[in-house]
């Protein structure tokens, strides 16, 4: 390998964050041609894990490392949400198995590349493409030892969890999580609830928040939150909550 090519690979290896994926398109943007990348693979410096995605041989690449590359190299607006984000915040009540899904959220126009979708991660990954919340409210940075990820704030993650209920999450589980969220920010909640496009989510959240009776609930301007019209039956053989026009599990009213 000549001096110039050796300098390029040395720079790449120095800048590489262990446990993350190097995207061929991003390396090309940084001046590493596809032909040179092919030579690096033949030399054993890099190996493919899917179309356009390379890793250092022997490194353990987690879903977090793959997501980091999607966010920072591919520039995809996809973030960790729902229960996964709440777990990262350290506030989720339930300890699920290691095979519990990782929940990622984006707007409907975002498609994850095949290398990420098809790779066998340590946990199954579920990508929710939805516009029920604006993509510019209630996101934060979660700092890991070697890099950071865009994830939902606790406030947004709770609404995302309700969006997936009662299919992915039991409504009682959702309520017990809300019970533990004693320090939510009412100003951010107000923004999210006003902008939220899901009547189900808004009704469920307000019902559960009122039941939990946290101090932040009294600081919400519920009158400015449009909860729509008409009844919503979320479970069979449940109990009807007249104030919010929803049918919920009977044990939520006990």
URNOR-V609082 format. One record per residue. N is the residue number from 1. RES is the residue in one small letter. SS is DSSP state (H for helix, E for strand, - for the rest). BURIAL is # if it has 24 or more other ideal C-beta (glycine too) atoms within 12 Angstrom, else .. D_LAST is the distance of its C-alpha to the last C-alpha in Angstrom with 1 decimal. Layout:
[[N	RES	SS	BURIAL	D_LAST] [N	RES	SS	BURIAL	D_LAST]]
//
This chain:
[[1	x	-	.	72.6] [2	x	-	.	74.5] [3	x	H	.	73.8] [4	x	H	.	71.9] [5	x	H	.	69.6] [6	x	H	.	69.0] [7	x	H	.	68.1] [8	x	H	#	65.6] [9	x	H	#	63.8] [10	x	H	.	63.9] [11	x	H	.	62.3] [12	x	H	#	59.6] [13	x	H	.	58.8] [14	x	H	.	58.7] [15	x	H	.	56.3] [16	x	-	#	54.1] [17	x	-	#	50.6] [18	x	-	.	50.0] [19	x	-	#	47.2] [20	x	-	#	47.4] [21	x	-	#	49.1] [22	x	E	#	52.4] [23	x	E	#	52.5] [24	x	H	#	56.0] [25	x	H	#	55.8] [26	x	H	#	55.0] [27	x	H	#	57.8] [28	x	H	.	60.1] [29	x	H	.	59.2] [30	x	-	.	60.1] [31	x	-	.	63.5] [32	x	-	#	63.1] [33	x	-	.	64.5] [34	x	H	.	63.1] [35	x	H	.	66.3] [36	x	H	#	65.9] [37	x	H	#	62.4] [38	x	H	.	63.7] [39	x	H	.	66.3] [40	x	H	#	63.6] [41	x	H	#	61.8] [42	x	H	.	65.0] [43	x	-	.	65.7] [44	x	-	.	62.3] [45	x	-	#	61.0] [46	x	-	#	58.1] [47	x	E	.	56.6] [48	x	E	.	54.7] [49	x	E	#	51.1] [50	x	E	#	51.1] [51	x	-	.	53.0] [52	x	-	#	53.8] [53	x	E	#	51.8] [54	x	E	#	53.5] [55	x	E	#	52.6] [56	x	-	#	54.6] [57	x	-	.	55.4] [58	x	-	.	53.4] [59	x	-	.	50.7] [60	x	-	.	47.1] [61	x	-	#	45.6] [62	x	-	#	41.8] [63	x	H	#	39.7] [64	x	H	#	39.6] [65	x	H	#	43.4] [66	x	H	#	43.5] [67	x	H	#	41.1] [68	x	H	#	43.2] [69	x	H	#	46.2] [70	x	H	#	44.5] [71	x	H	#	43.5] [72	x	H	#	46.7] [73	x	-	#	49.4] [74	x	-	#	48.3] [75	x	-	.	46.7] [76	x	-	#	43.7] [77	x	-	#	40.8] [78	x	E	#	38.1] [79	x	E	#	35.5] [80	x	E	#	32.9] [81	x	-	#	29.4] [82	x	H	#	25.7] [83	x	H	#	24.5] [84	x	H	#	28.2] [85	x	H	#	28.8] [86	x	H	#	25.7] [87	x	H	#	27.0] [88	x	H	#	30.4] [89	x	H	#	28.9] [90	x	-	.	27.4] [91	x	-	#	23.8] [92	x	-	#	22.1] [93	x	-	.	19.8] [94	x	-	.	20.8] [95	x	-	.	24.3] [96	x	-	.	25.3] [97	x	-	.	28.5] [98	x	-	.	31.9] [99	x	-	.	31.9] [100	x	-	.	28.9] [101	x	-	#	30.2] [102	x	E	#	31.5] [103	x	E	#	30.4] [104	x	E	#	33.2] [105	x	E	#	33.1] [106	x	E	#	36.0] [107	x	-	.	37.1] [108	x	-	.	38.0] [109	x	-	.	41.7] [110	x	-	#	41.5] [111	x	-	.	42.5] [112	x	-	#	42.6] [113	x	-	#	46.0] [114	x	H	.	46.6] [115	x	H	#	47.3] [116	x	H	#	43.8] [117	x	H	.	42.1] [118	x	H	.	44.2] [119	x	-	#	44.3] [120	x	-	.	42.5] [121	x	-	#	40.3] [122	x	-	.	38.5] [123	x	-	#	35.2] [124	x	-	.	34.8] [125	x	E	#	34.8] [126	x	E	#	32.9] [127	x	E	#	34.4] [128	x	E	#	32.3] [129	x	E	.	34.7] [130	x	-	#	33.0] [131	x	-	.	33.7] [132	x	-	#	30.2] [133	x	-	#	30.8] [134	x	-	.	34.3] [135	x	-	#	35.9] [136	x	-	.	37.1] [137	x	-	#	34.0] [138	x	-	#	31.9] [139	x	E	#	34.0] [140	x	E	#	35.3] [141	x	E	.	37.6] [142	x	E	#	36.5] [143	x	E	.	39.3] [144	x	-	.	40.2] [145	x	-	.	43.3] [146	x	-	.	45.7] [147	x	-	#	44.3] [148	x	E	.	41.4] [149	x	E	#	39.0] [150	x	E	#	37.5] [151	x	E	#	33.7] [152	x	E	#	30.8] [153	x	-	#	29.5] [154	x	H	#	26.0] [155	x	H	#	25.1] [156	x	H	#	26.8] [157	x	H	#	25.6] [158	x	H	#	21.9] [159	x	H	#	22.8] [160	x	H	#	24.9] [161	x	H	#	22.1] [162	x	H	#	20.0] [163	x	H	#	23.2] [164	x	H	#	23.4] [165	x	E	#	19.8] [166	x	-	#	18.6] [167	x	-	.	22.1] [168	x	-	#	23.0] [169	x	E	#	19.6] [170	x	-	#	16.2] [171	x	H	#	13.7] [172	x	H	#	11.3] [173	x	H	#	14.6] [174	x	H	#	15.4] [175	x	H	#	12.4] [176	x	H	#	13.2] [177	x	H	#	16.8] [178	x	H	#	16.1] [179	x	H	.	14.5] [180	x	-	.	17.9] [181	x	-	#	20.0] [182	x	-	.	20.5] [183	x	-	.	24.1] [184	x	-	#	24.2] [185	x	-	#	27.1] [186	x	H	.	26.3] [187	x	H	.	29.8] [188	x	H	#	29.6] [189	x	H	#	26.1] [190	x	H	#	27.5] [191	x	H	#	30.4] [192	x	H	#	28.4] [193	x	H	#	26.0] [194	x	H	.	29.0] [195	x	H	#	30.9] [196	x	-	#	28.2] [197	x	-	.	29.2] [198	x	-	#	26.0] [199	x	H	#	23.9] [200	x	H	#	21.1] [201	x	H	#	21.1] [202	x	H	#	21.2] [203	x	H	#	18.4] [204	x	H	#	16.1] [205	x	H	#	17.3] [206	x	H	#	17.0] [207	x	H	#	13.5] [208	x	H	#	12.5] [209	x	H	#	15.0] [210	x	H	.	14.0] [211	x	H	#	10.4] [212	x	H	#	12.3] [213	x	-	.	14.6] [214	x	-	#	17.7] [215	x	H	.	21.0] [216	x	H	#	22.4] [217	x	H	#	20.0] [218	x	H	.	21.7] [219	x	H	.	25.0] [220	x	-	#	24.4] [221	x	-	.	26.3] [222	x	H	#	23.7] [223	x	H	.	26.2] [224	x	H	.	28.6] [225	x	-	#	26.2] [226	x	-	.	26.9] [227	x	-	#	23.8] [228	x	-	.	26.0] [229	x	-	.	25.6] [230	x	-	.	24.3] [231	x	-	.	21.1] [232	x	E	#	20.0] [233	x	E	.	18.4] [234	x	-	#	17.4] [235	x	-	#	16.2] [236	x	-	.	17.1] [237	x	-	.	15.1] [238	x	-	.	12.1] [239	x	E	.	10.4] [240	x	E	.	12.8] [241	x	E	#	12.3] [242	x	-	.	15.5] [243	x	-	.	16.3] [244	x	-	#	16.8] [245	x	-	.	17.7] [246	x	E	#	15.8] [247	x	E	#	14.0] [248	x	E	#	11.5] [249	x	-	#	9.8] [250	x	H	.	7.1] [251	x	H	.	5.3] [252	x	H	#	5.7] [253	x	-	.	3.8] [254	x	-	.	0.0]]
//
